């Protein structure tokens, strides 16, 4: 097994067996602020860091000396946190850690100092080159990883609680009364001091052999804890999740330094803790990690690049614990720092906020890096990039420290705002997974900050907990009945969710009771957010489903809360009934020398169960193949065509009902059109009529009258007849009689002149002998061009 290289920010990975010596980075701890001085947000620079050693911590880097009085001398030299010749041995799954470590130690001469059984199986020890080589050939060893040094983010000067609207959260209940949020949060840091303004439940120490010595001397962990959950008790400060149970997991010593083996020791302890009321659940709702080291996300939970920190965090997140990490303070991409780069954690960048309000009107009160930072802008030291999930206040944050309160700045101060918010969510919604906590906080966040100051185009949302209230409820209703026909098809049901005011969680939809062979899909498949209330269920039913009613149940679920709505699929095969179409000359159509304009129409179809959805019309000419003529909706029951004179045409129509069932075809008569010209012997006139010869007439002439009472008539055998005549601005009117019965009065007046216009048309149910009689009304001119007879 090859030992994993120690990451380096600037050079190639160091050799696996002989890691480069690492000088102890020194920090200038931030003094307690002078109460009469302006808040100073200049994070302390880290000095003396060798290029080969990852400095673990997310401290802003720079040349500025920290502002404010009372700085301490740097800590120099190699101490208890020197990682030289220290290694972490990861054993294969199922190994007995103690027995294996003892056996291996006796065989090659070492003693292990820490063992791990929950985050992974393994131990840490001081080993020389030959011992590492020997262990790498042991079949029980999965990997060997060089130990590393880690540090706390430096801290100098607060805002935040009001800027993330914690005072508006009905779960936080910030009102000066000590009503504590029911959640457990682990602060993986320098420990936590038992101060009056914190609800400290306990802790664990990995920085020395005394596991009970988790108290904070350095101050960083206590400051972080205050932002997460300082008591709402009327004095001091208040946290985002007031009174949450704080656990100090000390992985950094009293100088703010630590080793990777201490880090995974702390995570191993966290993973071993379970809810005393439900041992199947982890104890902790959230873990805050305001420490970091150089590294990358292999997107494989550390299994590809042998990153045991990633392995441990993935196990922790997989157990249901939400992990929040500071983005780090290099003014660079967060992708080069871990755990910030890990996809499994919620990574937080820092905002400069001076007044706890949106709008950028708070002035420039926070002094950092030689300048006063502008309100509502991206913190000048904060890391950025697509790995960042949220932004939160991180400059001049006022919080608890051992013995009092203090201002501090850094993404370390931004992260605990999000950790507190995660605790609020989990206290009110214990079923949320870590991924769902991230989704919720991003959804609830806002972009009401100066995103133009963000160094990249990925503008993370600003934490906003104002709408985190008690877990809401909802109801679901669906369309009650949908019908399909014998051909099958789609039955659609609108689905509506009614949410109570604090319900925004993802509601997942499902359906049971489908008929055999049917499939279902929701669009969308789940509903999220306060406005996520509408979906459509489409059930696809196969052909041949037996007629009848099929009840189905639509379920809406959200972490164990399930509401249902019943609906019914009705399969019916009642066929509609279509009636035969009729063919007539098209009124106001223009007759040509060889064709007649035609209108085909049919009565409304009927259906015993559902309405009519549409029609299909086909046509056959001279006994030939049926071809499509038209498809129409239920509101349209006619079509137009142009028929050649002397040719036989037949139409048939069928109807489709609302569920897709088709009627049988209903065929109309075979119809042939013929012309009877105005001068034909079968046409008789009474009164004064005159012949008018002109080229645009169908037969080269028309016969006209101008006196009231003049009449023209013909008797014919056919299924229909039409009168063709010219129209114009001075034309008159005539009454039409069929078989002696008055039908209508036709006006031949028009705004412009046209020839060969079909002015009257009628059809008969059967072929027979009929008479048409045209009688002039008034003294306007009326011409007869021709009659069209349909036989």
CORTAKA-V182128 format. One record per pair of residues at least 4 apart in sequence whose C-alpha atoms are under 8 Angstrom apart, sorted by the first residue. I is the first residue (numbers start at 1). GAP is how many residues later the second one is. If there is no record, write none. Layout:
i={I	I}
gap={GAP	GAP}
//
This chain:
i={1	1	1	1	1	1	1	2	2	2	2	3	3	3	3	3	3	3	4	4	4	4	4	4	4	4	5	5	5	5	5	5	6	6	6	6	6	6	6	6	6	7	7	7	7	7	7	8	8	8	8	8	8	8	8	8	9	9	9	9	9	9	9	10	10	11	11	14	14	14	14	15	15	16	17	17	17	18	18	19	19	19	20	20	20	21	22	22	22	22	22	22	23	23	23	23	23	23	23	24	24	24	24	24	24	24	24	25	25	25	25	25	25	25	26	26	26	26	26	26	26	27	27	27	27	27	27	27	28	28	28	28	28	28	28	28	29	29	29	29	29	30	30	30	30	30	30	30	31	31	31	31	31	31	32	32	32	32	33	33	33	33	33	33	33	33	33	34	34	37	38	38	38	39	39	39	39	39	39	40	40	40	40	40	40	40	40	40	40	41	41	41	41	41	41	41	41	41	41	41	41	42	42	42	42	42	42	42	42	42	43	43	43	43	43	43	43	43	43	43	43	44	44	44	44	44	44	44	44	45	45	45	45	45	45	45	45	45	46	46	49	49	53	53	54	54	54	54	54	55	55	55	55	55	55	56	56	56	56	56	56	56	56	57	57	57	57	57	57	57	57	57	57	58	58	58	58	58	58	58	58	58	58	58	58	58	58	58	58	59	59	59	59	59	59	59	60	60	60	60	60	60	60	60	60	61	61	61	64	64	66	75	78	81	81	81	81	82	82	83	83	83	83	84	85	85	85	85	85	86	86	86	86	86	86	87	87	87	87	87	87	87	87	87	88	88	88	88	88	88	88	88	88	89	89	89	89	89	89	89	89	89	90	90	90	90	90	90	90	90	90	91	91	91	91	91	91	91	91	91	92	92	92	92	93	93	94	95	95	95	96	97	97	97	97	97	97	97	98	98	99	100	101	101	101	102	102	102	103	104	104	104	105	105	105	105	106	106	108	108	109	110	110	110	111	111	112	112	112	112	113	113	113	114	114	114	114	114	115	115	115	115	115	116	116	116	116	116	116	116	117	117	117	118	118	118	118	119	119	119	119	119	119	119	119	119	120	120	120	120	124	127	127	128	129	130	131	132	132	133	134	135	136	136	136	137	143	145	145	145	147	147	147	148	148	148	149	149	149	149	150	150	150	150	150	150	150	150	151	151	151	151	151	151	152	152	152	152	152	152	152	152	152	153	153	153	153	153	153	153	154	154	154	155	155	155	155	155	156	156	156	156	156	157	157	157	157	157	157	157	157	158	158	158	158	158	158	158	158	158	158	159	159	159	159	159	159	159	159	159	159	159	160	160	160	160	160	160	160	160	161	161	161	161	161	161	161	161	161	162	162	162	162	163	163	163	163	163	163	163	164	164	164	164	164	164	164	164	165	165	165	165	166	166	166	166	166	166	167	167	167	167	167	168	168	168	168	168	168	169	169	169	169	169	169	169	170	170	170	170	170	171	171	171	171	171	171	172	172	172	172	172	173	174	174	174	175	176	176	176	177	177	177	178	178	178	178	178	179	179	179	180	180	180	180	180	180	181	181	181	181	181	181	181	181	182	182	182	182	183	183	183	183	183	183	183	183	184	184	184	184	184	184	184	184	184	185	185	185	185	185	185	185	185	185	185	186	186	186	186	186	186	186	186	186	187	187	187	187	187	187	187	187	187	187	187	187	187	188	188	188	188	188	188	188	188	188	188	188	189	189	189	189	189	189	189	189	189	189	190	190	190	190	190	190	190	190	190	190	190	190	190	190	190	190	190	191	191	191	191	191	191	191	191	191	191	191	191	191	192	192	192	192	192	192	192	192	192	192	192	192	193	193	193	193	193	193	193	194	194	194	194	195	195	195	195	197	197	197	197	197	197	197	197	198	198	198	198	198	198	198	199	199	199	199	199	199	199	200	200	200	200	201	201	201	202	202	202	203	203	203	203	203	203	204	204	204	204	204	204	204	204	204	204	205	205	205	205	205	205	205	205	205	205	206	206	206	206	206	206	206	206	206	206	207	207	207	207	207	207	208	208	214	214	214	215	215	216	216	216	216	216	216	217	217	218	218	218	218	219	219	219	220	220	220	221	221	222	222	222	222	223	223	223	223	223	223	223	224	224	224	224	224	224	224	225	225	225	225	225	226	226	226	226	226	226	226	227	227	227	227	227	227	227	227	227	228	228	228	228	228	228	228	228	228	228	229	229	229	229	229	229	229	229	229	229	230	230	230	230	230	230	230	230	230	231	231	231	231	231	232	232	232	232	232	233	236	237	237	237	238	239	239	239	240	240	240	241	241	241	241	244	249	250	251	251	251	251	251	251	252	252	252	252	252	252	253	253	258	258	259	260	260	261	262	263	263	264	264	264	264	265	266	267	267	267	267	268	268	269	270	270	271	271	271	271	273	273	273	274	274	274	274	274	274	274	275	275	275	275	275	275	276	281	281	282	282	282	284	285	285	285	285	285	285	285	286	286	286	286	286	286	286	287	287	287	287	287	288	288	288	288	288	288	289	289	289	289	289	290	290	290	290	290	290	291	291	291	292	292	292	292	292	292	293	293	293	294	294	294	295	295	295	295	295	296	296	296	296	296	296	297	297	297	297	297	297	297	297	298	298	298	298	299	299	300	301	301	301	301	302	302	302	302	302	302	303	303	307	308	309	309	310	310	310	311	312	313	313	313	314	314	315	316	316	317	317	317	317	317	317	320	320	321	321	322	322	322	322	322	322	322	323	323	323	323	323	324	324	324	324	324	324	324	324	325	325	325	325	325	325	325	326	326	326	326	326	326	326	326	327	327	327	327	327	327	327	327	327	327	327	327	328	328	328	328	328	328	328	328	328	329	329	329	329	329	330	330	330	331	331	331	331	331	332	332	332	333	333	333	334	334	334	334	334	334	334	335	335	335	335	336	337	338	339	340	340	340	340	340	340	341	341	341	342	343	344	346	346	346	346	347	347	347	347	347	348	348	348	348	348	348	348	348	348	349	349	349	349	349	349	349	349	349	349	349	349	350	350	350	350	350	350	350	350	350	350	350	350	351	351	351	351	351	351	351	351	351	351	352	352	352	352	352	352	352	352	352	352	352	352	353	353	353	353	353	353	353	353	353	353	354	354	354	354	354	354	354	354	354	355	355	355	355	357	358	358	358	359	359	359	360	360	360	360	360	360	361	362	363	363	364	364	364	364	365	365	365	366	366	366	366	366	367	367	367	368	368	373	373	376	376	377	377	377	377	377	378	378	378	378	378	378	379	379	381	382	382	384	384	384	384	385	385	386	388	389	389	389	389	390	390	390	390	390	390	391	391	391	391	391	392	392	392	392	392	392	393	393	393	393	394	394	394	394	394	394	394	395	395	395	395	395	396	396	396	397	397	397	397	397	398	398	398	398	399	399	399	399	400	400	400	401	401	408	409	410	411	412	413	414	415	416	417	417	418	418	419	420	421	421	421	422	422	422	423	424	424	425	425	425	425	425	426	426	426	426	428	428	428	429	429	431	432	432	432	433	434	435	436	437	438	439	440	440	441	441	441	441	442	442	443	444	444	444	444	445	445	445	445	445	446	446	446	446	447	447	447	447	447	448	449	450	451	454	454	467	468	469	470	471	471	472	472	472	472	472	472	473	473	473	473	474	474	474	474	474	474	475	475	475	475	475	476	476	476	476	476	476	476	476	476	477	477	477	477	477	478	478	478	478	478	478	478	478	479	479	479	479	480	480	480	480	481	481	481	481	481	482	482	482	482	482	482	483	483	483	483	483	483	484	484	484	484	484	484	484	484	484	484	484	485	485	485	485	485	485	485	486	486	486	486	486	486	486	486	486	486	487	487	487	487	487	488	488	488	488	488	488	488	489	489	489	489	489	489	490	490	490	490	491	491	491	491	491	492	492	492	492	493	493	493	494	494	494	494	495	495	495	495	496	496	496	497	497	497	498	499	499	499	499	501	502	503	503	504	504	504	504	504	505	505	505	506	506	506	506	506	507	507	507	507	507	507	508	508	508	508	508	508	509	509	509	509	509	509	509	510	510	510	510	511	511	511	511	511	512	512	512	513	513	513	513	514	514	514	514	514	515	515	517	517	518	518	518	518	519	519	519	520	520	520	520	521	521	521	521	522	522	522	522	522	523	523	523	524	524	525	526	527	527	527	527	528	528	541	545	546	546	547	547	547	547	548	548	548	549	549	549	549	550	550	550	550	551	551	551	551	552	552	552	552	553	553	553	553	554	554	554	554	555	555	555	555	556	556	556	557	557	557	558	572	572	573	574	574	574	574	575	575	575	575	575	575	576	576	576	576	576	576	576	576	576	576	576	577	577	577	577	577	577	577	578	578	578	578	578	578	578	578	578	578	578	579	579	579	579	579	579	579	580	580	580	580	580	580	580	581	581	581	581	581	581	581	581	581	581	582	582	582	582	582	582	583	583	583	583	583	583	583	584	584	584	584	584	584	584	584	584	585	585	585	585	585	585	585	585	585	585	585	586	586	586	586	586	586	587	587	587	587	587	588	588	588	589	589	589	589	590	590	590	590	590	590	591	591	591	591	591	591	591	591	592	592	592	593	594	594	595	595	595	595	596	596	596	596	596	597	597	597	597	598	598	598	598	599	599	599	599	600	600	600	600	600	601	601	601	602	602	602	603	604	605	605	606	606	607	607	607	610	610	610	611	611	612	612	612	612	612	613	613	613	613	613	613	613	614	614	614	614	614	614	614	614	615	615	615	615	615	615	615	615	615	616	616	616	616	616	616	616	616	617	617	617	617	617	617	617	617	618	618	618	618	618	618	618	618	619	619	619	619	619	619	619	619	620	620	620	620	620	620	620	621	621	621	621	621	622	622	622	623	623	623	630	632	632	633	643	643	643	644	645	645	645	645	646	646	646	647	647	648	648	648	648	649	649	649	650	650	650	650	650	651	651	651	651	652	652	652	652	653	653	653	654	654	654	654	654	655	655	655	656	656	656	656	657	657	671	671	671	672	672	673	673	673	673	674	674	674	674	675	675	675	675	676	676	676	676	676	677	677	677	677	677	678	678	678	678	678	678	678	678	678	679	679	682	682	683	683	683	683	684	684	684	685	685	685	685	685	686	686	686	687	687	687	687	688	688	688	688	689	689	689	689	689	690	690	690	691	691	691	691	692	692	692	692	693	693	693	693	694	694	694	695	695	696	696	696	697	697	697	697	697	698	698	698	699	699	701	702	702	702	702	702	703	703	703	704	704	704	704	705	705	705	705	705	706	706	706	706	706	706	706	706	707	707	707	707	707	707	708	708	708	708	708	709	709	709	710	710	711	711	711	711	712	712	712	713	713	713	713	714	714	714	715	715	715	715	716	716	716	716	717	717	717	717	717	718	718	718	718	718	718	718	719	719	719	719	719	719	719	719	719	720	720	720	720	720	720	720	721	721	721	721	721	721	721	722	722	722	722	722	722	722	722	723	723	723	723	723	723	723	723	723	724	724	724	724	724	724	724	724	724	724	725	725	725	725	725	725	725	725	725	725	726	726	726	726	726	726	726	726	726	727	727	727	727	727	727	727	727	727	728	728	728	728	728	728	728	729	729	729	729	729	730	730	730	731	731	731	731	731	731	731	732	732	732	732	732	732	732	732	732	732	733	733	733	733	733	733	733	733	733	733	733	734	734	734	734	734	734	734	734	735	735	735	735	735	735	735	735	735	736	736	736	736	736	736	736	736	736	737	737	737	737	737	737	737	738	738	738	738	738	738	739	739	739	739	740	740	740	746	746	748	748	756	767	776}
gap={135	136	137	140	141	142	143	14	134	141	142	13	14	133	140	141	142	143	12	139	140	141	142	301	302	303	8	9	10	11	140	141	7	8	10	13	47	139	140	141	142	6	7	46	47	287	288	4	5	6	43	44	45	46	286	287	42	43	44	45	285	286	327	41	42	40	41	4	5	6	38	4	5	130	112	115	116	67	111	65	66	127	32	33	64	63	28	30	31	60	61	62	25	26	27	30	54	55	59	24	25	52	53	54	55	57	58	21	22	23	24	25	30	51	20	21	22	23	48	49	50	17	18	19	20	47	48	127	16	17	18	43	44	45	46	47	15	42	43	125	126	13	14	36	41	124	125	126	37	38	39	40	41	125	38	373	374	375	4	6	7	35	36	123	124	373	374	34	35	31	327	328	329	118	326	327	328	357	368	27	28	116	117	326	327	328	356	367	368	114	115	116	325	326	327	328	354	355	366	367	368	22	24	25	114	115	325	326	327	367	16	17	18	23	111	112	113	325	365	366	367	15	16	17	21	22	110	111	112	14	15	16	17	18	19	20	21	109	13	15	4	6	95	96	94	95	96	239	240	94	95	96	237	238	239	93	94	95	96	235	236	237	238	93	94	95	96	97	233	234	235	236	271	93	94	95	96	232	233	234	235	268	269	270	271	272	352	353	354	93	94	95	269	270	271	351	93	94	268	269	270	271	321	322	350	268	269	320	305	306	90	180	4	68	176	177	178	67	177	64	65	66	176	63	41	42	43	61	62	38	39	40	41	60	61	37	38	39	40	57	58	59	60	174	34	35	36	37	56	57	58	59	173	33	34	35	36	52	53	54	55	56	30	31	32	33	51	52	53	54	55	4	6	29	30	31	49	50	51	52	29	48	49	50	27	28	27	5	26	45	4	4	18	19	20	24	25	26	4	17	4	4	4	11	22	4	9	10	4	4	5	31	4	5	6	7	4	5	23	26	22	15	16	17	14	15	11	12	13	14	10	11	12	9	10	11	147	151	6	7	8	9	150	4	5	6	7	148	149	152	4	5	151	150	151	153	154	145	148	149	152	192	193	194	196	197	148	191	192	195	137	4	5	4	4	4	4	4	12	4	4	6	5	7	8	4	163	161	162	163	112	113	114	111	112	113	108	109	110	111	102	107	108	109	110	141	142	143	101	105	106	107	140	141	37	38	68	100	104	105	138	139	140	67	137	138	175	257	258	259	66	255	256	65	252	253	254	255	240	250	251	252	253	238	239	240	241	249	250	251	252	236	237	238	239	240	241	248	249	250	251	4	194	195	196	197	234	235	236	237	238	239	4	193	196	232	233	234	237	257	4	5	6	66	77	78	79	195	256	4	5	194	195	190	192	193	194	195	230	301	192	228	229	298	299	300	301	302	4	299	300	301	6	8	74	298	299	300	5	6	7	8	299	4	5	6	297	298	299	4	5	296	297	298	299	300	296	297	298	299	300	10	253	257	297	298	299	9	68	69	70	252	6	58	64	68	57	56	57	58	55	56	57	53	54	55	64	65	53	63	64	51	52	61	62	63	64	60	61	62	63	64	242	243	246	61	62	63	245	61	62	101	102	240	241	243	244	60	61	62	63	99	100	101	102	239	59	60	61	62	99	100	101	102	103	238	60	61	62	63	84	98	100	101	102	4	5	34	37	38	59	60	61	62	63	100	101	102	33	60	61	62	63	78	99	100	101	102	103	31	32	59	60	61	62	63	100	101	102	24	25	26	27	28	29	30	31	32	58	59	60	61	62	63	64	66	12	14	23	24	25	26	30	31	57	58	59	60	61	8	22	23	24	27	29	30	33	55	56	57	58	22	23	24	26	29	208	209	4	6	21	208	205	206	207	208	29	33	34	36	38	39	40	203	27	28	31	32	33	45	48	30	31	32	44	45	46	47	45	46	47	48	44	45	46	44	45	46	9	11	44	45	46	47	7	8	9	10	43	44	45	46	62	65	4	5	6	7	8	9	44	45	46	61	4	5	43	44	45	46	56	57	59	60	43	44	45	46	51	55	5	45	34	35	36	33	35	4	5	6	34	38	186	37	185	35	36	37	38	4	182	183	4	36	181	4	27	4	178	179	180	4	176	177	178	182	183	190	4	66	175	176	188	189	192	4	5	21	175	191	4	11	12	13	173	174	175	11	12	13	172	173	186	189	190	193	11	12	13	14	16	188	189	190	191	192	9	10	11	12	13	14	15	16	17	191	7	8	9	10	11	12	13	14	170	6	7	8	11	12	5	6	7	10	11	5	169	161	162	163	4	4	178	181	177	180	181	179	180	182	183	179	17	16	7	8	11	12	14	15	4	5	6	7	10	11	4	5	4	5	4	4	49	4	4	4	46	4	44	45	48	4	4	4	45	46	49	4	44	4	14	46	11	44	45	48	9	10	11	4	5	6	7	8	9	10	4	5	6	7	8	9	7	38	39	37	38	39	37	35	36	37	137	138	141	142	35	36	37	38	133	136	137	34	35	36	37	132	35	36	37	127	128	131	34	35	36	37	126	35	36	121	122	123	125	34	35	121	34	36	45	46	47	48	44	45	46	42	43	44	40	41	42	43	46	39	40	41	42	45	46	4	5	13	38	41	44	45	46	4	5	6	7	43	44	4	6	9	10	13	4	5	6	7	8	9	4	8	4	4	4	30	4	29	32	4	4	4	10	31	4	30	4	4	5	4	5	6	27	28	117	113	114	112	113	23	24	100	111	112	113	115	21	22	23	96	111	21	22	23	24	91	92	94	95	14	15	20	21	22	23	90	14	21	22	23	85	86	88	89	7	10	13	14	20	21	22	55	56	57	61	84	6	9	12	21	54	55	82	83	84	52	53	54	81	82	51	52	53	49	50	51	52	53	50	51	52	50	51	52	6	7	49	50	51	53	54	5	6	50	52	5	4	4	6	5	6	7	8	47	48	6	46	47	45	44	91	42	43	44	92	40	41	42	43	68	40	41	42	43	44	63	66	67	70	33	34	35	39	40	41	42	43	45	62	65	66	28	29	32	41	42	43	44	45	60	61	63	64	25	26	27	28	40	41	42	43	44	63	14	21	22	23	24	25	26	27	41	42	43	44	4	7	9	21	22	23	24	40	41	42	8	9	10	11	12	20	21	22	42	6	7	8	20	5	18	90	91	17	89	90	14	15	16	17	89	90	14	13	11	12	8	9	10	11	7	8	9	6	7	8	29	30	4	5	6	4	5	4	6	73	74	72	73	74	76	77	4	72	73	75	76	77	15	16	29	28	29	4	70	71	72	71	73	72	72	49	53	71	72	52	55	70	71	72	73	23	69	70	71	72	22	23	25	26	70	71	4	20	21	24	15	16	17	18	19	20	21	13	14	15	18	19	11	12	13	9	10	11	12	16	7	8	9	10	6	7	8	9	4	5	6	4	5	5	4	4	4	4	4	4	4	4	4	46	4	45	4	4	4	20	44	4	15	19	4	4	44	4	5	7	12	43	4	5	6	11	41	42	43	41	42	128	4	5	127	4	4	4	4	4	4	4	4	65	4	22	23	24	19	21	86	19	20	21	23	16	17	18	19	20	15	16	17	18	4	12	13	14	15	14	13	4	8	4	5	35	34	33	32	31	32	27	28	29	30	31	32	26	27	29	30	23	24	25	26	29	89	22	23	24	88	89	19	20	21	22	79	80	87	88	89	18	19	20	87	88	15	16	17	18	76	87	88	89	14	15	16	88	13	86	87	88	12	86	87	88	89	9	10	11	86	87	88	8	86	87	88	89	176	4	5	6	7	57	85	86	87	88	175	176	4	86	87	88	174	175	176	57	58	59	60	61	85	86	87	174	175	55	56	57	173	174	52	53	54	55	56	57	172	51	52	53	54	170	171	48	49	50	51	47	48	49	50	78	44	45	46	47	43	44	45	40	41	42	43	39	40	41	42	37	38	39	35	36	37	35	4	5	31	34	29	28	26	27	24	25	26	27	28	23	24	53	20	21	22	23	52	19	20	21	49	50	51	17	18	19	48	49	50	13	16	17	45	46	47	48	12	44	45	46	9	41	42	43	44	40	41	42	37	38	39	40	4	5	36	37	38	26	35	24	25	21	22	23	24	20	21	22	17	18	19	20	4	16	17	18	4	13	14	15	16	12	13	14	11	12	10	9	5	6	7	8	4	5	4	26	25	26	23	24	25	26	22	23	24	19	20	21	22	18	19	20	21	15	16	17	18	14	15	16	17	11	12	13	14	10	11	12	13	7	8	9	10	6	7	8	4	5	6	4	37	87	88	33	34	35	87	32	33	82	86	87	88	29	30	31	32	36	79	80	81	85	86	87	28	29	30	77	78	86	87	25	26	27	28	75	76	77	85	86	87	88	23	24	25	26	74	87	88	22	23	72	73	86	87	88	19	20	21	22	70	71	72	85	86	87	18	19	20	86	87	181	15	16	17	18	85	88	180	14	15	16	136	137	177	178	179	206	4	11	12	13	14	136	137	173	176	177	203	11	12	13	54	172	175	170	171	172	173	174	169	170	171	8	9	168	169	6	7	165	166	167	168	4	5	6	107	133	165	166	167	4	106	164	105	50	51	47	48	49	50	46	47	48	49	77	43	44	45	46	42	43	44	45	39	40	41	42	38	39	40	41	51	36	37	38	35	36	51	34	33	7	50	5	6	4	5	50	47	48	49	46	47	22	43	44	45	46	20	21	42	43	44	45	47	17	18	19	20	21	41	42	43	16	17	18	19	22	38	39	40	41	12	13	14	15	16	37	38	39	11	12	13	14	34	35	36	37	8	9	10	11	12	33	34	35	7	8	9	10	30	31	32	33	4	5	6	7	29	30	31	4	26	27	28	29	25	26	27	25	26	27	9	4	5	4	4	6	30	29	27	28	29	30	26	27	28	25	26	22	23	24	25	21	22	23	17	18	19	20	21	16	17	18	19	13	14	15	16	12	13	14	8	9	10	11	12	7	8	9	4	5	6	7	4	5	48	119	120	118	119	115	116	117	118	114	115	116	117	111	112	113	114	4	110	111	112	113	21	22	108	109	110	5	21	23	24	25	106	107	108	109	4	24	32	33	29	30	31	32	28	29	30	4	25	26	27	28	24	25	26	20	22	23	24	17	18	19	22	14	15	16	17	21	13	14	15	10	11	12	13	9	10	11	12	4	7	8	9	6	7	8	5	6	4	59	60	4	5	58	59	88	58	87	88	86	87	84	23	81	82	83	84	80	81	82	77	78	79	80	5	71	76	77	78	4	26	70	72	73	74	75	76	69	70	71	72	73	74	67	68	69	70	71	66	67	68	65	66	62	63	64	65	61	62	63	58	59	60	61	57	58	59	54	55	56	57	53	54	55	73	50	51	52	53	74	49	50	51	52	71	72	73	44	45	46	47	48	49	70	71	72	41	42	43	44	69	70	71	40	41	42	66	67	68	69	36	37	38	39	40	65	66	67	35	36	37	38	61	62	63	64	65	32	33	34	35	36	60	61	62	63	64	30	31	32	33	34	57	58	59	60	61	22	27	28	29	30	31	57	58	59	4	21	22	23	25	26	27	28	30	20	21	22	23	24	25	26	20	21	22	23	24	19	50	51	16	17	18	19	49	50	51	15	16	17	44	45	46	47	48	49	50	12	13	14	15	16	43	44	45	47	48	49	11	12	13	40	41	42	43	48	7	8	9	10	11	39	40	41	42	6	7	8	9	10	36	37	38	39	4	5	6	7	35	36	37	4	5	32	33	34	35	31	32	33	34	31	32	33	13	14	11	34	29	24	6}
//
